[in-house]
Amino acid sequence: MAEHPPYPVGLRLTGRRVVVLGGGQVAQRRLPALIKAGADIHLVSPEATPSVEAMADAGEITWHRRPYAEGDLADAWYALIATSDPDANTAASAEAEAHRVWCVRSDDADRATAWTPATGHSEGVTVAVLTTDARGRDPRHTAAVRDAVVEGLRDGTLVAPHFRTRTAGVALVGGGPGDPDLITVRGRRLLAEADVVIADRLGPRDLLAELPAHVEVIDAAKIPYGRFMAQEAINNALIEHAKQGKSVVRLKGGDPYVFGRGMEELHALAEAGIPCTVVPGISSSISVPGAAGIPVTHRGVAHEFTVVSGHVAPDDERSLVDWPSLAKLTGTLVILMGVDKIGRIAETLVAHGKSPDTPVALVQEGTTAAQRRVDATLATVGETVVAQDVKPPAVIVVGDVVALGPDGTTA
Ligand SMILES: C[S@@+](CC[C@H](N)C(=O)[O-])C[C@H]1O[C@@H](n2cnc3c(N)ncnc32)[C@H](O)[C@@H]1O
């Protein structure tokens, strides 16, 4: 280890000759980044791994099928020495030194003139980490530092706002079913960059506590709406904050487009000329049953699943759900917003041919610490909901998948 730390630099290799000696695992790992950098890559090696060979076949590198020979590095700007022959590596490294070609050596980093940093990428930034500790290199530590930084930037636990590209506007973010780990990476990042967050009751509310003090958090349920409808009041709040030049996140439960009124908000924003991005989320319709051990499909049991809203009863004239047709399906029925009406929904399904013994599960507050599963059948679910005091939010699953045991047998 030299007593001075390495000097970090970004090489711009477009069209410049880079020589790689050896076509094994090291080359296989390093070549993609060199290709991405646009380098004119010459691989010198009698053999190569199938992946390296595929790069040559695709014309991404030029492969000279022979061992290293003196003179190979003469015109190179940069070299990667990684053959399995120590003598060849030493000779090539001496040639690189003589021609002042920066060179990385896979077998002896101390005798190399350049080191490859542990790199990762996040949103247009390359994170490159090098050991500078005079006690010696620690590649696993540098990789761990790289991972920590890249992961932190991706999941929003490290906040680095975009000053160049940051534009005012609204992001409709699907926050997932409630567990804060179940938001998407993009959603979490946008949340970390927000000036204003307008949040629903459902979704990952724990994440709100982590936001910096300057972020204005607005509870959508508490927006005063006077003579407006609640949704119009929310739309207006989104528009007003975005017009003040702020980054606004509309944090929703599950996915914005699954009974989430995402498109209504998108239309209102478009009408007001506000830029809007929509970030999908993990919908409770699939994840909440899953969290309670229920797959919505299973080979040989259910080849379809249907997600319906149960917020109005089957005989309500506002209902758009064709309950008689649903009763004829053999697959899984997933009902959201159906706790209050499940008794009448079950009666309707049975009246149109569904077996009263069909298993039903109600999963309340799925993926949160308060998750609770209550089982019933179509014949008993109306009473069970009352007797067990099941409360919204709950996802109701109807079908044979409910009875699947963890070992794949029916329970
Ligand atoms: C207005 S809908 C919104 C659905 C959401 N956009 C989604 O994709 O999950 C609200 C309903 O979703 C269901 N729901 C959402 N999160 C839930 C959770 N963590 N546990 C149980 N049910 C949930 C309940 O049926 C609730 O009444």
PDBQT file of the ligand as one rigid body, heavy atoms in Angstrom, charges set to zero:
ROOT
HETATM    1  C1  LIG A 501     -60.468   3.281  -1.103  1.00  0.00    +0.000 C 
HETATM    2  S1  LIG A 501     -59.848   1.640  -1.191  1.00  0.00    +0.000 S 
HETATM    3  C2  LIG A 501     -58.208   1.958  -1.713  1.00  0.00    +0.000 C 
HETATM    4  C3  LIG A 501     -57.488   0.751  -2.211  1.00  0.00    +0.000 C 
HETATM    5  C4  LIG A 501     -56.056   1.008  -2.547  1.00  0.00    +0.000 C 
HETATM    6  N1  LIG A 501     -55.909   1.981  -3.605  1.00  0.00    +0.000 N 
HETATM    7  C5  LIG A 501     -55.287  -0.264  -2.915  1.00  0.00    +0.000 C 
HETATM    8  O1  LIG A 501     -54.863  -0.435  -4.079  1.00  0.00    +0.000 OA
HETATM    9  O2  LIG A 501     -55.059  -1.063  -2.011  1.00  0.00    +0.000 OA
HETATM   10  C6  LIG A 501     -59.712   1.248   0.510  1.00  0.00    +0.000 C 
HETATM   11  C7  LIG A 501     -59.926  -0.212   0.815  1.00  0.00    +0.000 C 
HETATM   12  O3  LIG A 501     -58.736  -0.934   0.543  1.00  0.00    +0.000 OA
HETATM   13  C8  LIG A 501     -58.631  -2.004   1.460  1.00  0.00    +0.000 C 
HETATM   14  N2  LIG A 501     -57.383  -1.837   2.209  1.00  0.00    +0.000 N 
HETATM   15  C9  LIG A 501     -56.431  -0.944   1.978  1.00  0.00    +0.000 A 
HETATM   16  N3  LIG A 501     -55.382  -1.123   2.793  1.00  0.00    +0.000 NA
HETATM   17  C10 LIG A 501     -55.703  -2.158   3.579  1.00  0.00    +0.000 A 
HETATM   18  C11 LIG A 501     -55.036  -2.840   4.623  1.00  0.00    +0.000 A 
HETATM   19  N4  LIG A 501     -53.825  -2.490   5.043  1.00  0.00    +0.000 N 
HETATM   20  N5  LIG A 501     -55.656  -3.894   5.221  1.00  0.00    +0.000 NA
HETATM   21  C12 LIG A 501     -56.872  -4.282   4.814  1.00  0.00    +0.000 A 
HETATM   22  N6  LIG A 501     -57.548  -3.652   3.823  1.00  0.00    +0.000 NA
HETATM   23  C13 LIG A 501     -56.971  -2.627   3.208  1.00  0.00    +0.000 A 
HETATM   24  C14 LIG A 501     -59.856  -1.975   2.335  1.00  0.00    +0.000 C 
HETATM   25  O4  LIG A 501     -60.839  -2.786   1.734  1.00  0.00    +0.000 OA
HETATM   26  C15 LIG A 501     -60.224  -0.520   2.247  1.00  0.00    +0.000 C 
HETATM   27  O5  LIG A 501     -61.587  -0.339   2.573  1.00  0.00    +0.000 OA
ENDROOT
TORSDOF 0
